Amino acid sequence: MGFEGAVNVYNKFIPDYARLRTPLNNLLKKDVTWAWEDKCQKDFTRLKESLTTHPILHLYQEGLPCQVYCDASTLGIAGILKQVHSNGKTYQVQ
């Protein structure tokens, strides 16, 4: 899963997601000159950090059920370990 796919999957856990995503979405518009500005870098960094911190990323907890999500393509293979917590939500494990 690429960066854009990951933030789309976890957007409900990312505070200010729509605002952070706006400068990056503007880069994808047709007939817009592509220019990576400081605002793009700051928002990209905040989005990236949000994927690697709580509440998306949790420490492994022994005794909780685990799920493995895998994906493969000609470019490589990846896997994510997730656990189901007592609140019924599934979180990615660090």
C-alpha positions as CSV (number, residue, x, y, z in Angstrom):
1,M,0.0,0.0,0.0
2,G,1.4,3.4,-0.9
3,F,1.3,6.5,1.2
4,E,-1.9,7.9,-0.4
5,G,-3.7,4.6,0.1
6,A,-2.5,4.4,3.7
7,V,-3.8,7.8,4.7
8,N,-7.1,7.1,2.9
9,V,-7.6,3.9,4.9
10,Y,-6.8,5.6,8.2
11,N,-8.2,9.1,7.6
12,K,-10.8,8.7,10.3
13,F,-8.0,8.5,12.9
14,I,-6.1,11.5,11.6
15,P,-7.0,14.9,13.2
16,D,-7.5,17.6,10.6
17,Y,-7.2,15.1,7.8
18,A,-9.1,17.1,5.2
19,R,-7.1,20.3,5.9
20,L,-3.8,18.4,5.8
21,R,-4.6,16.7,2.6
22,T,-5.7,19.8,0.6
23,P,-2.3,21.1,-0.5
24,L,-1.4,17.5,-1.6
25,N,-4.7,17.1,-3.5
26,N,-4.1,20.4,-5.3
27,L,-0.9,18.9,-6.7
28,L,-3.0,16.2,-8.4
29,K,-5.4,18.5,-10.2
30,K,-5.3,18.7,-14.0
31,D,-3.8,21.9,-15.5
32,V,-2.2,22.9,-12.2
33,T,1.6,23.5,-12.1
34,W,3.1,21.1,-9.8
35,A,5.1,22.9,-7.0
36,W,6.2,21.2,-3.8
37,E,6.1,24.1,-1.3
38,D,6.8,24.3,2.4
39,K,3.1,23.8,3.2
40,C,3.1,20.6,1.2
41,Q,6.1,19.3,3.1
42,K,4.7,20.2,6.5
43,D,1.4,18.6,5.8
44,F,3.0,15.5,4.3
45,T,5.2,15.2,7.4
46,R,2.2,15.5,9.7
47,L,0.3,12.9,7.7
48,K,3.3,10.5,7.7
49,E,3.8,10.9,11.5
50,S,0.1,10.2,12.1
51,L,0.5,6.8,10.4
52,T,3.3,5.8,12.9
53,T,1.8,7.1,16.2
54,H,-1.2,6.5,18.4
55,P,-4.1,6.0,17.7
56,I,-3.2,4.2,14.5
57,L,-0.1,2.4,15.6
58,H,-0.1,0.5,18.9
59,L,2.4,-1.6,20.8
60,Y,1.9,-5.3,20.6
61,Q,-0.2,-6.7,23.5
62,E,0.3,-10.3,24.3
63,G,-3.0,-12.3,24.5
64,L,-4.9,-10.2,22.0
65,P,-5.9,-11.9,18.8
66,C,-3.7,-11.0,15.8
67,Q,-4.5,-10.5,12.1
68,V,-2.0,-10.4,9.3
69,Y,-2.7,-8.3,6.2
70,C,-0.5,-9.0,3.2
71,D,-0.1,-7.4,-0.2
72,A,2.3,-8.3,-3.1
73,S,3.0,-7.0,-6.5
74,T,5.8,-7.2,-9.0
75,L,7.5,-4.4,-7.0
76,G,7.6,-6.2,-3.7
77,I,5.7,-7.7,-0.8
78,A,4.4,-6.1,2.4
79,G,2.6,-7.2,5.6
80,I,0.9,-5.5,8.5
81,L,0.2,-7.1,11.9
82,K,-3.0,-5.9,13.5
83,Q,-4.7,-6.7,16.8
84,V,-8.3,-6.5,17.9
85,H,-8.7,-4.7,21.2
86,S,-11.4,-5.0,23.8
87,N,-13.2,-2.0,22.3
88,G,-13.7,-4.0,19.1
89,K,-11.4,-1.9,17.0
90,T,-8.5,-3.2,15.1
91,Y,-5.2,-1.4,15.4
92,Q,-1.9,-1.8,13.6
93,V,0.9,-3.1,15.8
94,Q,4.3,-1.6,16.1
